[in-house]
Amino acid sequence: MVGNKEILENFSNGEIKGKNATGSLFIEHDTIYSYGYHYPIARRVSKNKYIVNNRKVSQTTSRHTNELKRILVTKNAEYSEVFL
């Protein structure tokens, strides 16, 4: 089973497809979504540059977003927070 952290790591490594065991966190092309297409967590702009959604929705989605930001920081990736 693929967990949330693995999906977030995969996204930060350039993966363009994947989902966690429940399908609540998934990657399609250069975007990672939480609980459906209505909430993109982040978009990959280039290899090491991202746009991260700062719209607050739920505690779980906030955890997904915060974990992704931590991962990006450890990889020295650039990200901007915007309202998507």
ZITALIN-V134223 format. One record per pair of residues at least 12 apart in sequence whose C-alpha atoms are under 10 Angstrom apart, sorted by the first residue. I is the first residue (numbers start at 0). J is the second residue. If there is no record, write none. Layout:
i->I j->J
i->I j->J
This chain:
i->0 j->18
i->0 j->19
i->0 j->20
i->0 j->21
i->1 j->17
i->1 j->18
i->1 j->19
i->1 j->20
i->1 j->21
i->1 j->22
i->2 j->18
i->2 j->19
i->2 j->20
i->2 j->21
i->2 j->24
i->3 j->18
i->3 j->19
i->3 j->20
i->3 j->21
i->3 j->22
i->3 j->23
i->3 j->24
i->3 j->25
i->3 j->62
i->3 j->63
i->3 j->66
i->3 j->67
i->4 j->19
i->4 j->24
i->4 j->63
i->4 j->66
i->4 j->67
i->4 j->70
i->5 j->17
i->5 j->18
i->5 j->19
i->6 j->18
i->6 j->19
i->6 j->20
i->6 j->24
i->6 j->25
i->6 j->26
i->6 j->31
i->6 j->63
i->6 j->67
i->7 j->19
i->7 j->24
i->7 j->25
i->7 j->26
i->7 j->31
i->7 j->63
i->7 j->64
i->7 j->66
i->7 j->67
i->7 j->68
i->7 j->70
i->7 j->71
i->8 j->66
i->8 j->67
i->8 j->70
i->8 j->71
i->9 j->26
i->10 j->25
i->10 j->26
i->10 j->27
i->10 j->28
i->10 j->29
i->10 j->30
i->10 j->31
i->10 j->41
i->10 j->42
i->10 j->43
i->10 j->67
i->10 j->71
i->11 j->29
i->11 j->31
i->11 j->43
i->11 j->46
i->11 j->47
i->11 j->48
i->11 j->49
i->11 j->67
i->11 j->68
i->11 j->70
i->11 j->71
i->11 j->74
i->11 j->76
i->12 j->46
i->12 j->47
i->12 j->71
i->12 j->74
i->13 j->28
i->13 j->29
i->13 j->43
i->13 j->45
i->13 j->46
i->13 j->47
i->14 j->26
i->14 j->27
i->14 j->28
i->14 j->29
i->14 j->30
i->14 j->31
i->15 j->27
i->15 j->28
i->15 j->29
i->15 j->30
i->15 j->31
i->15 j->43
i->16 j->28
i->16 j->29
i->16 j->30
i->16 j->31
i->17 j->31
i->18 j->31
i->18 j->32
i->21 j->34
i->22 j->34
i->22 j->35
i->23 j->35
i->23 j->60
i->24 j->39
i->24 j->40
i->24 j->60
i->24 j->63
i->25 j->39
i->25 j->40
i->26 j->39
i->26 j->40
i->26 j->41
i->26 j->42
i->27 j->42
i->28 j->42
i->28 j->43
i->29 j->41
i->29 j->42
i->29 j->43
i->29 j->44
i->29 j->45
i->29 j->49
i->30 j->42
i->30 j->43
i->30 j->44
i->30 j->49
i->30 j->50
i->30 j->51
i->31 j->43
i->31 j->51
i->31 j->64
i->31 j->67
i->32 j->60
i->32 j->63
i->32 j->64
i->33 j->57
i->33 j->59
i->33 j->60
i->33 j->61
i->33 j->63
i->33 j->64
i->34 j->59
i->34 j->60
i->37 j->83
i->38 j->52
i->38 j->54
i->38 j->55
i->38 j->56
i->38 j->60
i->38 j->83
i->39 j->51
i->39 j->52
i->39 j->54
i->39 j->60
i->39 j->64
i->39 j->83
i->40 j->52
i->40 j->53
i->40 j->54
i->40 j->60
i->40 j->61
i->40 j->63
i->40 j->64
i->40 j->65
i->40 j->67
i->40 j->83
i->41 j->53
i->41 j->64
i->41 j->67
i->41 j->68
i->41 j->78
i->41 j->79
i->41 j->80
i->41 j->81
i->41 j->83
i->42 j->78
i->42 j->83
i->43 j->78
i->44 j->77
i->44 j->78
i->45 j->77
i->46 j->76
i->46 j->77
i->47 j->71
i->47 j->74
i->47 j->75
i->47 j->76
i->47 j->77
i->47 j->78
i->48 j->71
i->48 j->75
i->48 j->76
i->48 j->77
i->48 j->78
i->48 j->79
i->49 j->68
i->49 j->71
i->49 j->76
i->49 j->77
i->49 j->78
i->49 j->79
i->49 j->80
i->50 j->77
i->50 j->78
i->50 j->79
i->50 j->80
i->50 j->81
i->50 j->82
i->50 j->83
i->51 j->64
i->51 j->65
i->51 j->67
i->51 j->68
i->51 j->78
i->51 j->79
i->51 j->80
i->51 j->81
i->51 j->82
i->51 j->83
i->52 j->64
i->52 j->79
i->52 j->80
i->52 j->81
i->52 j->82
i->52 j->83
i->53 j->65
i->53 j->79
i->53 j->80
i->53 j->81
i->53 j->82
i->53 j->83
i->54 j->80
i->54 j->81
i->54 j->82
i->54 j->83
i->55 j->82
i->68 j->80
